[in-house]
Amino acid sequence: MFLLLPFDSLVVNLLGISITVLFTLLLVFIIVPAIFGVSFGIRKVYMKTLLKIFQWATLRIERGAKEKNHPLYKPYVNGIIAKEPTSLEEEIKEIRRSGSGKALDTPEFELSDIFYFCRKGIETIMDDEVTKRFSAEELESWNLLSRTNYNFQYISLRLTVLWGLGVLIRYCFLLPLRIALAFTGISLLVTGTTVVGYLPSGRCKDFLSKHVHLMCYRICVRALTAIITYHDRENRPRNGGICVANHTSPIDVIILASDGYYAMVGQIHGGLMGVIQRAMVKACPHVWFERSEVKDRHLVARRLTEHVQDKSKLPILIFPEGTCINNTSVMMFKKGSFEIGATVYPVAIKYDPQFGDAFWNSSKYGMVTYLLRMMTSWAIVCSVWYLPPMTRQPEEDAVQFANRVKSAIARQGGLVDLLWDGGLKREKVKDAFKEEQQKLYSKMIVGSHEDRSRS
């Protein structure tokens, strides 16, 4: 046993040196730059290197598939059915024109009208533009993550070795490093906000609170190897306003909060999240609701109105969709945020799925599983656009204002603008949507009767 002591001592010394070197590298290259909001450009070099590797891997797969006569699956980016933006009345008139000799303005019901609704139903079954917004995008190229292209099969020994090397790097090096950074960021956030919370209200407290939040969120961003490009920063939200953004992932919060200082809105949780919330609210006037209060729309609206009326308070960060969408579209905005009469600062967020899929399918993955998938991806790359502030026009109601803001976000982010409610992720289609089509058809028939009676 005594012969092993020198060896044990050597192992302990090497382990101590390794931990010291690792901590020093974390401090110098990650934590200190996060405190001052600077970057050495290491992540961008890392991203460019990955892009070259992905391009080589994709070309190798395509060449190997061609040699073996294996067709490669190409996802339908724009859908499998070509749909023209025409109205119900125009399409029914076209059906009557091609299949009936009657006048196009005939007020009576025609059996051929049924074909319009049959076709729409089949199109929806074949190419449902709602359901596919709640599943991850299938990439045309392969990024060495087996979960992003299910068409991948064995092509060559070199490619398989490269994939295996990628697994080792992601799970044995990047994952422990990212967990350490996330733990550091969360610990500093809880400790820093708790300490700042004991200071008397004033400029000093506000200054320290802002920089503690920014520092900790930037560390958490680095825990995901997030590479973020911010555009039009002169339009960043200001005090007394509401920041609204499309919603893809829970990390949308830290993506935005690492570049700005916001008051968060949400339900009070238990466990670790509850500890973080209680610490944060001591240093900053966040708006937290009890579970029973969330369902009271009037109470929520009153609390938000009271917050935005105080121009000294931070802008509120809200995701009006109410659920995560898969980074391809923007779905219906809930009108509550647009009823309180505050200036709205729209923000568009668009992720690049080449390096890792940021979409959280909460129906399929729990939070822990989702975070594990995120931390074992290559990186999270996204662009953020700050749009000019928008206010509600005198002739607009809250729904029209919400749709105008949503359209601006979709247009800037290159996303599909959908009118459907994101709540369809877990609920059935409301009768109101069905009745809307019935009313349009009825109006077309009844309107013709009225025109005839006048003549």
LUMBA-228192 format. One record per residue (C-alpha): x, y, z; residue number from 0. Coordinates in nm, 2 decimals. Layout:
+--------+--------+--------+-----+
!      u !      v !      w ! seq !
+--------+--------+--------+-----+
!      X !      Y !      Z ! NUM !
...
+--------+--------+--------+-----+
***
This chain:
+--------+--------+--------+-----+
!      u !      v !      w ! seq !
+--------+--------+--------+-----+
!   0.00 !   0.00 !   0.00 !   0 !
!   0.28 !   0.24 !   0.08 !   1 !
!   0.42 !   0.19 !  -0.27 !   2 !
!   0.10 !   0.35 !  -0.41 !   3 !
!   0.13 !   0.66 !  -0.21 !   4 !
!   0.37 !   0.85 !  -0.44 !   5 !
!   0.14 !   0.76 !  -0.73 !   6 !
!  -0.17 !   0.87 !  -0.54 !   7 !
!   0.01 !   1.20 !  -0.45 !   8 !
!   0.09 !   1.25 !  -0.82 !   9 !
!  -0.27 !   1.20 !  -0.93 !  10 !
!  -0.40 !   1.44 !  -0.66 !  11 !
!  -0.14 !   1.70 !  -0.77 !  12 !
!  -0.24 !   1.66 !  -1.14 !  13 !
!  -0.61 !   1.68 !  -1.05 !  14 !
!  -0.55 !   2.00 !  -0.85 !  15 !
!  -0.35 !   2.16 !  -1.13 !  16 !
!  -0.62 !   2.07 !  -1.38 !  17 !
!  -0.90 !   2.22 !  -1.17 !  18 !
!  -0.69 !   2.53 !  -1.11 !  19 !
!  -0.62 !   2.57 !  -1.48 !  20 !
!  -0.98 !   2.51 !  -1.57 !  21 !
!  -1.11 !   2.76 !  -1.32 !  22 !
!  -0.85 !   3.02 !  -1.44 !  23 !
!  -0.96 !   2.97 !  -1.80 !  24 !
!  -1.32 !   3.01 !  -1.70 !  25 !
!  -1.25 !   3.32 !  -1.50 !  26 !
!  -1.03 !   3.49 !  -1.77 !  27 !
!  -1.21 !   3.39 !  -2.09 !  28 !
!  -1.57 !   3.37 !  -1.98 !  29 !
!  -1.67 !   3.52 !  -1.65 !  30 !
!  -1.46 !   3.84 !  -1.66 !  31 !
!  -1.57 !   3.92 !  -2.02 !  32 !
!  -1.93 !   3.85 !  -1.92 !  33 !
!  -1.89 !   4.11 !  -1.63 !  34 !
!  -1.78 !   4.38 !  -1.87 !  35 !
!  -1.99 !   4.27 !  -2.17 !  36 !
!  -1.70 !   4.20 !  -2.41 !  37 !
!  -1.61 !   3.91 !  -2.62 !  38 !
!  -1.27 !   3.77 !  -2.74 !  39 !
!  -1.43 !   3.63 !  -3.06 !  40 !
!  -1.36 !   3.27 !  -2.96 !  41 !
!  -1.73 !   3.17 !  -3.02 !  42 !
!  -1.74 !   3.31 !  -3.37 !  43 !
!  -1.42 !   3.12 !  -3.47 !  44 !
!  -1.58 !   2.81 !  -3.32 !  45 !
!  -1.89 !   2.87 !  -3.53 !  46 !
!  -1.70 !   2.92 !  -3.85 !  47 !
!  -1.50 !   2.60 !  -3.79 !  48 !
!  -1.83 !   2.41 !  -3.73 !  49 !
!  -1.98 !   2.54 !  -4.05 !  50 !
!  -1.68 !   2.41 !  -4.26 !  51 !
!  -1.71 !   2.07 !  -4.09 !  52 !
!  -2.09 !   2.06 !  -4.15 !  53 !
!  -2.04 !   2.15 !  -4.52 !  54 !
!  -1.78 !   1.87 !  -4.56 !  55 !
!  -2.01 !   1.62 !  -4.38 !  56 !
!  -2.31 !   1.71 !  -4.60 !  57 !
!  -2.11 !   1.68 !  -4.92 !  58 !
!  -1.98 !   1.35 !  -4.81 !  59 !
!  -2.33 !   1.22 !  -4.73 !  60 !
!  -2.46 !   1.33 !  -5.07 !  61 !
!  -2.17 !   1.18 !  -5.26 !  62 !
!  -2.21 !   0.85 !  -5.06 !  63 !
!  -2.58 !   0.84 !  -5.12 !  64 !
!  -2.53 !   0.90 !  -5.49 !  65 !
!  -2.28 !   0.62 !  -5.51 !  66 !
!  -2.52 !   0.37 !  -5.34 !  67 !
!  -2.83 !   0.51 !  -5.52 !  68 !
!  -3.00 !   0.61 !  -5.20 !  69 !
!  -3.23 !   0.91 !  -5.24 !  70 !
!  -3.18 !   1.17 !  -4.98 !  71 !
!  -3.48 !   1.31 !  -4.80 !  72 !
!  -3.54 !   1.68 !  -4.86 !  73 !
!  -3.79 !   1.84 !  -4.62 !  74 !
!  -4.07 !   2.06 !  -4.77 !  75 !
!  -3.98 !   2.40 !  -4.64 !  76 !
!  -4.29 !   2.58 !  -4.78 !  77 !
!  -4.54 !   2.29 !  -4.73 !  78 !
!  -4.64 !   2.01 !  -4.96 !  79 !
!  -4.95 !   2.18 !  -5.10 !  80 !
!  -4.94 !   2.50 !  -5.30 !  81 !
!  -5.20 !   2.73 !  -5.16 !  82 !
!  -5.32 !   3.05 !  -5.33 !  83 !
!  -5.44 !   3.34 !  -5.11 !  84 !
!  -5.80 !   3.35 !  -5.24 !  85 !
!  -6.12 !   3.40 !  -5.06 !  86 !
!  -6.40 !   3.15 !  -5.00 !  87 !
!  -6.63 !   3.34 !  -5.24 !  88 !
!  -6.38 !   3.35 !  -5.52 !  89 !
!  -6.30 !   2.98 !  -5.49 !  90 !
!  -6.67 !   2.87 !  -5.49 !  91 !
!  -6.74 !   3.09 !  -5.79 !  92 !
!  -6.45 !   2.91 !  -5.97 !  93 !
!  -6.59 !   2.57 !  -5.88 !  94 !
!  -6.94 !   2.68 !  -6.01 !  95 !
!  -6.78 !   2.82 !  -6.33 !  96 !
!  -6.61 !   2.50 !  -6.41 !  97 !
!  -6.89 !   2.25 !  -6.31 !  98 !
!  -7.22 !   2.43 !  -6.36 !  99 !
!  -7.40 !   2.62 !  -6.63 ! 100 !
!  -7.59 !   2.84 !  -6.38 ! 101 !
!  -7.51 !   3.21 !  -6.33 ! 102 !
!  -7.23 !   3.27 !  -6.09 ! 103 !
!  -7.45 !   3.49 !  -5.86 ! 104 !
!  -7.71 !   3.22 !  -5.81 ! 105 !
!  -7.83 !   3.25 !  -5.45 ! 106 !
!  -7.94 !   2.89 !  -5.41 ! 107 !
!  -7.72 !   2.63 !  -5.26 ! 108 !
!  -7.54 !   2.41 !  -5.51 ! 109 !
!  -7.41 !   2.06 !  -5.45 ! 110 !
!  -7.08 !   2.15 !  -5.61 ! 111 !
!  -7.02 !   2.40 !  -5.32 ! 112 !
!  -6.94 !   2.10 !  -5.11 ! 113 !
!  -6.62 !   2.03 !  -5.30 ! 114 !
!  -6.47 !   2.35 !  -5.16 ! 115 !
!  -6.51 !   2.24 !  -4.80 ! 116 !
!  -6.40 !   1.88 !  -4.88 ! 117 !
!  -6.09 !   2.01 !  -5.05 ! 118 !
!  -6.00 !   2.24 !  -4.76 ! 119 !
!  -6.05 !   1.96 !  -4.51 ! 120 !
!  -5.82 !   1.72 !  -4.70 ! 121 !
!  -5.56 !   2.00 !  -4.74 ! 122 !
!  -5.56 !   2.06 !  -4.37 ! 123 !
!  -5.52 !   1.68 !  -4.30 ! 124 !
!  -5.24 !   1.65 !  -4.55 ! 125 !
!  -5.06 !   1.98 !  -4.47 ! 126 !
!  -5.17 !   2.11 !  -4.13 ! 127 !
!  -5.01 !   2.45 !  -4.10 ! 128 !
!  -5.08 !   2.45 !  -3.72 ! 129 !
!  -4.96 !   2.11 !  -3.60 ! 130 !
!  -4.63 !   2.13 !  -3.78 ! 131 !
!  -4.54 !   2.45 !  -3.59 ! 132 !
!  -4.51 !   2.24 !  -3.28 ! 133 !
!  -4.24 !   1.99 !  -3.41 ! 134 !
!  -3.87 !   2.05 !  -3.46 ! 135 !
!  -3.75 !   2.15 !  -3.80 ! 136 !
!  -3.59 !   1.88 !  -4.02 ! 137 !
!  -3.27 !   2.01 !  -4.16 ! 138 !
!  -3.16 !   1.96 !  -4.52 ! 139 !
!  -2.80 !   1.93 !  -4.42 ! 140 !
!  -2.65 !   1.72 !  -4.14 ! 141 !
!  -2.48 !   1.89 !  -3.84 ! 142 !
!  -2.34 !   1.58 !  -3.67 ! 143 !
!  -2.64 !   1.57 !  -3.44 ! 144 !
!  -2.83 !   1.25 !  -3.51 ! 145 !
!  -3.15 !   1.41 !  -3.38 ! 146 !
!  -3.16 !   1.67 !  -3.66 ! 147 !
!  -3.17 !   1.45 !  -3.97 ! 148 !
!  -3.34 !   1.11 !  -3.94 ! 149 !
!  -3.24 !   1.02 !  -4.29 ! 150 !
!  -2.87 !   0.97 !  -4.19 ! 151 !
!  -2.74 !   0.63 !  -4.24 ! 152 !
!  -2.39 !   0.48 !  -4.24 ! 153 !
!  -2.19 !   0.64 !  -4.52 ! 154 !
!  -1.82 !   0.60 !  -4.44 ! 155 !
!  -1.58 !   0.51 !  -4.16 ! 156 !
!  -1.44 !   0.87 !  -4.16 ! 157 !
!  -1.78 !   1.02 !  -4.12 ! 158 !
!  -1.88 !   0.78 !  -3.84 ! 159 !
!  -1.55 !   0.85 !  -3.66 ! 160 !
!  -1.62 !   1.22 !  -3.69 ! 161 !
!  -1.97 !   1.18 !  -3.54 ! 162 !
!  -1.82 !   0.98 !  -3.25 ! 163 !
!  -1.56 !   1.24 !  -3.19 ! 164 !
!  -1.84 !   1.50 !  -3.18 ! 165 !
!  -2.03 !   1.30 !  -2.92 ! 166 !
!  -1.72 !   1.29 !  -2.70 ! 167 !
!  -1.66 !   1.66 !  -2.73 ! 168 !
!  -2.02 !   1.75 !  -2.66 ! 169 !
!  -2.08 !   1.52 !  -2.37 ! 170 !
!  -1.74 !   1.49 !  -2.21 ! 171 !
!  -1.61 !   1.85 !  -2.26 ! 172 !
!  -1.88 !   2.10 !  -2.35 ! 173 !
!  -2.15 !   1.96 !  -2.12 ! 174 !
!  -1.95 !   1.97 !  -1.79 ! 175 !
!  -1.82 !   2.32 !  -1.89 ! 176 !
!  -2.17 !   2.44 !  -1.96 ! 177 !
!  -2.31 !   2.30 !  -1.64 ! 178 !
!  -2.04 !   2.47 !  -1.44 ! 179 !
!  -2.11 !   2.80 !  -1.61 ! 180 !
!  -2.49 !   2.77 !  -1.56 ! 181 !
!  -2.43 !   2.68 !  -1.19 ! 182 !
!  -2.20 !   2.99 !  -1.16 ! 183 !
!  -2.45 !   3.22 !  -1.33 ! 184 !
!  -2.75 !   3.11 !  -1.13 ! 185 !
!  -2.55 !   3.11 !  -0.80 ! 186 !
!  -2.43 !   3.47 !  -0.87 ! 187 !
!  -2.78 !   3.58 !  -0.96 ! 188 !
!  -2.93 !   3.45 !  -0.64 ! 189 !
!  -2.65 !   3.58 !  -0.42 ! 190 !
!  -2.61 !   3.91 !  -0.60 ! 191 !
!  -2.98 !   4.01 !  -0.61 ! 192 !
!  -3.02 !   3.90 !  -0.25 ! 193 !
!  -2.74 !   4.13 !  -0.13 ! 194 !
!  -2.85 !   4.42 !  -0.35 ! 195 !
!  -3.20 !   4.37 !  -0.21 ! 196 !
!  -3.09 !   4.48 !   0.13 ! 197 !
!  -2.97 !   4.82 !   0.00 ! 198 !
!  -3.19 !   5.13 !   0.03 ! 199 !
!  -3.38 !   5.23 !  -0.28 ! 200 !
!  -3.19 !   5.48 !  -0.50 ! 201 !
!  -2.96 !   5.51 !  -0.79 ! 202 !
!  -2.69 !   5.30 !  -0.63 ! 203 !
!  -2.93 !   5.00 !  -0.59 ! 204 !
!  -3.06 !   5.04 !  -0.94 ! 205 !
!  -2.71 !   5.06 !  -1.08 ! 206 !
!  -2.59 !   4.75 !  -0.90 ! 207 !
!  -2.91 !   4.55 !  -0.97 ! 208 !
!  -2.89 !   4.62 !  -1.34 ! 209 !
!  -2.53 !   4.51 !  -1.37 ! 210 !
!  -2.58 !   4.20 !  -1.15 ! 211 !
!  -2.86 !   4.09 !  -1.37 ! 212 !
!  -2.67 !   4.16 !  -1.69 ! 213 !
!  -2.36 !   3.99 !  -1.57 ! 214 !
!  -2.54 !   3.67 !  -1.46 ! 215 !
!  -2.75 !   3.65 !  -1.78 ! 216 !
!  -2.44 !   3.69 !  -1.99 ! 217 !
!  -2.27 !   3.40 !  -1.80 ! 218 !
!  -2.59 !   3.19 !  -1.86 ! 219 !
!  -2.58 !   3.28 !  -2.23 ! 220 !
!  -2.22 !   3.15 !  -2.24 ! 221 !
!  -2.33 !   2.83 !  -2.07 ! 222 !
!  -2.52 !   2.76 !  -2.39 ! 223 !
!  -2.24 !   2.88 !  -2.62 ! 224 !
!  -2.50 !   3.13 !  -2.75 ! 225 !
!  -2.38 !   3.35 !  -3.04 ! 226 !
!  -2.63 !   3.64 !  -3.07 ! 227 !
!  -2.64 !   3.92 !  -3.32 ! 228 !
!  -2.84 !   4.23 !  -3.21 ! 229 !
!  -2.97 !   4.47 !  -3.47 ! 230 !
!  -3.10 !   4.83 !  -3.44 ! 231 !
!  -3.01 !   4.87 !  -3.07 ! 232 !
!  -3.13 !   5.23 !  -3.08 ! 233 !
!  -3.48 !   5.08 !  -3.07 ! 234 !
!  -3.43 !   4.89 !  -2.74 ! 235 !
!  -3.72 !   4.91 !  -2.50 ! 236 !
!  -3.74 !   5.20 !  -2.26 ! 237 !
!  -3.89 !   5.24 !  -1.91 ! 238 !
!  -4.27 !   5.26 !  -1.89 ! 239 !
!  -4.32 !   5.04 !  -2.20 ! 240 !
!  -4.38 !   4.68 !  -2.29 ! 241 !
!  -4.14 !   4.46 !  -2.48 ! 242 !
!  -4.32 !   4.19 !  -2.68 ! 243 !
!  -4.14 !   3.91 !  -2.88 ! 244 !
!  -4.21 !   3.59 !  -3.06 ! 245 !
!  -4.16 !   3.28 !  -2.84 ! 246 !
!  -3.95 !   2.98 !  -2.93 ! 247 !
!  -3.78 !   2.87 !  -2.61 ! 248 !
!  -3.75 !   2.95 !  -2.24 ! 249 !
!  -3.41 !   3.08 !  -2.32 ! 250 !
!  -3.57 !   3.37 !  -2.51 ! 251 !
!  -3.56 !   3.55 !  -2.17 ! 252 !
!  -3.19 !   3.53 !  -2.12 ! 253 !
!  -3.12 !   3.61 !  -2.49 ! 254 !
!  -3.30 !   3.94 !  -2.45 ! 255 !
!  -3.20 !   4.01 !  -2.08 ! 256 !
!  -2.83 !   3.97 !  -2.16 ! 257 !
!  -2.86 !   4.29 !  -2.37 ! 258 !
!  -3.12 !   4.48 !  -2.17 ! 259 !
!  -3.27 !   4.53 !  -1.83 ! 260 !
!  -3.63 !   4.41 !  -1.80 ! 261 !
!  -3.90 !   4.35 !  -1.54 ! 262 !
!  -4.02 !   3.99 !  -1.58 ! 263 !
!  -4.38 !   3.88 !  -1.57 ! 264 !
!  -4.48 !   3.53 !  -1.47 ! 265 !
!  -4.64 !   3.29 !  -1.22 ! 266 !
!  -4.47 !   3.21 !  -0.89 ! 267 !
!  -4.31 !   2.87 !  -0.88 ! 268 !
!  -4.16 !   2.65 !  -0.62 ! 269 !
!  -3.83 !   2.48 !  -0.59 ! 270 !
!  -3.52 !   2.63 !  -0.75 ! 271 !
!  -3.72 !   2.86 !  -0.98 ! 272 !
!  -3.90 !   2.99 !  -0.67 ! 273 !
!  -3.57 !   3.07 !  -0.50 ! 274 !
!  -3.45 !   3.26 !  -0.80 ! 275 !
!  -3.78 !   3.46 !  -0.83 ! 276 !
!  -3.78 !   3.56 !  -0.46 ! 277 !
!  -3.42 !   3.67 !  -0.49 ! 278 !
!  -3.47 !   3.87 !  -0.81 ! 279 !
!  -3.78 !   4.06 !  -0.68 ! 280 !
!  -3.58 !   4.19 !  -0.39 ! 281 !
!  -3.35 !   4.38 !  -0.63 ! 282 !
!  -3.59 !   4.47 !  -0.91 ! 283 !
!  -3.97 !   4.52 !  -0.93 ! 284 !
!  -4.06 !   4.21 !  -1.12 ! 285 !
!  -4.43 !   4.12 !  -1.15 ! 286 !
!  -4.50 !   3.78 !  -1.01 ! 287 !
!  -4.85 !   3.63 !  -0.98 ! 288 !
!  -4.99 !   3.35 !  -0.76 ! 289 !
!  -5.14 !   3.06 !  -0.95 ! 290 !
!  -5.49 !   3.17 !  -0.86 ! 291 !
!  -5.42 !   3.52 !  -0.98 ! 292 !
!  -5.31 !   3.43 !  -1.33 ! 293 !
!  -5.66 !   3.33 !  -1.43 ! 294 !
!  -5.80 !   3.67 !  -1.33 ! 295 !
!  -5.75 !   3.88 !  -1.64 ! 296 !
!  -5.87 !   4.20 !  -1.48 ! 297 !
!  -5.62 !   4.16 !  -1.19 ! 298 !
!  -5.33 !   4.09 !  -1.43 ! 299 !
!  -5.43 !   4.39 !  -1.65 ! 300 !
!  -5.44 !   4.62 !  -1.34 ! 301 !
!  -5.10 !   4.51 !  -1.21 ! 302 !
!  -4.94 !   4.56 !  -1.56 ! 303 !
!  -5.11 !   4.90 !  -1.60 ! 304 !
!  -4.99 !   5.02 !  -1.26 ! 305 !
!  -4.64 !   4.91 !  -1.36 ! 306 !
!  -4.62 !   5.08 !  -1.70 ! 307 !
!  -4.78 !   5.40 !  -1.57 ! 308 !
!  -4.47 !   5.46 !  -1.35 ! 309 !
!  -4.22 !   5.58 !  -1.61 ! 310 !
!  -3.93 !   5.51 !  -1.37 ! 311 !
!  -4.00 !   5.14 !  -1.38 ! 312 !
!  -3.83 !   4.90 !  -1.62 ! 313 !
!  -4.00 !   4.78 !  -1.94 ! 314 !
!  -4.20 !   4.46 !  -1.90 ! 315 !
!  -4.09 !   4.16 !  -2.11 ! 316 !
!  -4.39 !   3.96 !  -2.24 ! 317 !
!  -4.43 !   3.68 !  -2.49 ! 318 !
!  -4.80 !   3.72 !  -2.61 ! 319 !
!  -4.82 !   3.39 !  -2.79 ! 320 !
!  -4.83 !   3.21 !  -2.46 ! 321 !
!  -4.65 !   2.90 !  -2.58 ! 322 !
!  -4.34 !   2.81 !  -2.77 ! 323 !
!  -4.35 !   2.79 !  -3.16 ! 324 !
!  -4.09 !   2.61 !  -3.36 ! 325 !
!  -3.90 !   2.91 !  -3.50 ! 326 !
!  -4.08 !   2.90 !  -3.84 ! 327 !
!  -4.38 !   3.12 !  -3.77 ! 328 !
!  -4.56 !   3.37 !  -3.53 ! 329 !
!  -4.90 !   3.27 !  -3.40 ! 330 !
!  -5.19 !   3.47 !  -3.25 ! 331 !
!  -5.09 !   3.72 !  -2.99 ! 332 !
!  -5.31 !   3.74 !  -2.68 ! 333 !
!  -5.48 !   4.08 !  -2.66 ! 334 !
!  -5.43 !   4.14 !  -2.29 ! 335 !
!  -5.09 !   4.30 !  -2.33 ! 336 !
!  -5.22 !   4.54 !  -2.59 ! 337 !
!  -5.52 !   4.67 !  -2.39 ! 338 !
!  -5.34 !   4.87 !  -2.13 ! 339 !
!  -5.24 !   5.16 !  -2.35 ! 340 !
!  -4.86 !   5.14 !  -2.31 ! 341 !
!  -4.60 !   5.19 !  -2.58 ! 342 !
!  -4.51 !   4.85 !  -2.73 ! 343 !
!  -4.15 !   4.77 !  -2.83 ! 344 !
!  -4.16 !   4.47 !  -3.08 ! 345 !
!  -3.87 !   4.24 !  -3.09 ! 346 !
!  -3.81 !   3.96 !  -3.35 ! 347 !
!  -3.60 !   3.66 !  -3.26 ! 348 !
!  -3.48 !   3.41 !  -3.52 ! 349 !
!  -3.27 !   3.10 !  -3.44 ! 350 !
!  -3.03 !   2.93 !  -3.68 ! 351 !
!  -3.11 !   2.55 !  -3.64 ! 352 !
!  -2.78 !   2.45 !  -3.81 ! 353 !
!  -2.60 !   2.44 !  -3.47 ! 354 !
!  -2.88 !   2.33 !  -3.24 ! 355 !
!  -3.26 !   2.34 !  -3.22 ! 356 !
!  -3.38 !   2.59 !  -2.96 ! 357 !
!  -3.75 !   2.50 !  -2.99 ! 358 !
!  -3.90 !   2.36 !  -2.67 ! 359 !
!  -4.17 !   2.10 !  -2.74 ! 360 !
!  -4.32 !   2.10 !  -2.39 ! 361 !
!  -4.57 !   1.83 !  -2.48 ! 362 !
!  -4.28 !   1.59 !  -2.56 ! 363 !
!  -3.99 !   1.70 !  -2.33 ! 364 !
!  -3.97 !   1.81 !  -1.97 ! 365 !
!  -3.75 !   2.10 !  -1.87 ! 366 !
!  -3.46 !   1.89 !  -1.76 ! 367 !
!  -3.45 !   1.68 !  -2.08 ! 368 !
!  -3.49 !   2.00 !  -2.29 ! 369 !
!  -3.19 !   2.17 !  -2.11 ! 370 !
!  -2.98 !   1.86 !  -2.16 ! 371 !
!  -3.05 !   1.86 !  -2.53 ! 372 !
!  -2.96 !   2.23 !  -2.54 ! 373 !
!  -2.64 !   2.19 !  -2.35 ! 374 !
!  -2.53 !   1.89 !  -2.57 ! 375 !
!  -2.59 !   2.09 !  -2.89 ! 376 !
!  -2.30 !   2.25 !  -3.07 ! 377 !
!  -2.42 !   2.61 !  -3.00 ! 378 !
!  -2.73 !   2.83 !  -3.00 ! 379 !
!  -2.70 !   3.09 !  -3.28 ! 380 !
!  -2.97 !   3.36 !  -3.32 ! 381 !
!  -3.04 !   3.71 !  -3.45 ! 382 !
!  -3.25 !   3.97 !  -3.26 ! 383 !
!  -3.41 !   4.27 !  -3.42 ! 384 !
!  -3.53 !   4.57 !  -3.22 ! 385 !
!  -3.82 !   4.72 !  -3.41 ! 386 !
!  -3.94 !   5.09 !  -3.38 ! 387 !
!  -4.19 !   5.14 !  -3.09 ! 388 !
!  -4.56 !   5.11 !  -3.18 ! 389 !
!  -4.87 !   5.27 !  -3.02 ! 390 !
!  -5.23 !   5.18 !  -3.05 ! 391 !
!  -5.41 !   5.40 !  -3.31 ! 392 !
!  -5.75 !   5.57 !  -3.21 ! 393 !
!  -5.94 !   5.35 !  -3.46 ! 394 !
!  -5.78 !   5.03 !  -3.35 ! 395 !
!  -5.91 !   4.78 !  -3.10 ! 396 !
!  -5.67 !   4.56 !  -2.90 ! 397 !
!  -5.69 !   4.27 !  -3.14 ! 398 !
!  -5.61 !   4.48 !  -3.44 ! 399 !
!  -5.32 !   4.64 !  -3.26 ! 400 !
!  -5.19 !   4.29 !  -3.16 ! 401 !
!  -5.21 !   4.17 !  -3.52 ! 402 !
!  -5.03 !   4.47 !  -3.65 ! 403 !
!  -4.74 !   4.42 !  -3.40 ! 404 !
!  -4.74 !   4.05 !  -3.48 ! 405 !
!  -4.72 !   4.11 !  -3.86 ! 406 !
!  -4.42 !   4.35 !  -3.81 ! 407 !
!  -4.24 !   4.09 !  -3.60 ! 408 !
!  -4.31 !   3.81 !  -3.86 ! 409 !
!  -4.20 !   4.03 !  -4.15 ! 410 !
!  -3.87 !   4.13 !  -3.98 ! 411 !
!  -3.78 !   3.78 !  -3.86 ! 412 !
!  -3.87 !   3.61 !  -4.19 ! 413 !
!  -4.14 !   3.41 !  -4.01 ! 414 !
!  -4.49 !   3.29 !  -4.13 ! 415 !
!  -4.77 !   3.51 !  -3.99 ! 416 !
!  -5.05 !   3.29 !  -3.87 ! 417 !
!  -5.38 !   3.38 !  -3.72 ! 418 !
!  -5.42 !   3.05 !  -3.53 ! 419 !
!  -5.41 !   3.04 !  -3.15 ! 420 !
!  -5.10 !   2.87 !  -3.01 ! 421 !
!  -5.33 !   2.71 !  -2.75 ! 422 !
!  -5.43 !   2.46 !  -3.02 ! 423 !
!  -5.11 !   2.28 !  -2.92 ! 424 !
!  -5.30 !   2.13 !  -2.63 ! 425 !
!  -5.67 !   2.21 !  -2.70 ! 426 !
!  -5.92 !   2.13 !  -2.97 ! 427 !
!  -6.03 !   2.39 !  -3.23 ! 428 !
!  -6.28 !   2.63 !  -3.08 ! 429 !
!  -6.63 !   2.64 !  -3.23 ! 430 !
!  -6.58 !   3.01 !  -3.31 ! 431 !
!  -6.32 !   2.91 !  -3.58 ! 432 !
!  -6.57 !   2.66 !  -3.74 ! 433 !
!  -6.86 !   2.91 !  -3.72 ! 434 !
!  -6.65 !   3.17 !  -3.90 ! 435 !
!  -6.64 !   2.97 !  -4.22 ! 436 !
!  -7.01 !   2.90 !  -4.18 ! 437 !
!  -7.09 !   3.27 !  -4.15 ! 438 !
!  -6.88 !   3.35 !  -4.46 ! 439 !
!  -7.06 !   3.10 !  -4.67 ! 440 !
!  -7.40 !   3.21 !  -4.53 ! 441 !
!  -7.32 !   3.57 !  -4.59 ! 442 !
!  -7.24 !   3.49 !  -4.95 ! 443 !
!  -7.58 !   3.32 !  -5.00 ! 444 !
!  -7.79 !   3.56 !  -4.79 ! 445 !
!  -7.62 !   3.86 !  -4.95 ! 446 !
!  -7.72 !   3.74 !  -5.29 ! 447 !
!  -8.08 !   3.71 !  -5.18 ! 448 !
!  -8.07 !   4.07 !  -5.06 ! 449 !
!  -7.93 !   4.19 !  -5.38 ! 450 !
!  -8.20 !   4.00 !  -5.57 ! 451 !
!  -8.48 !   4.15 !  -5.36 ! 452 !
!  -8.35 !   4.50 !  -5.43 ! 453 !
!  -8.35 !   4.44 !  -5.80 ! 454 !
+--------+--------+--------+-----+
***
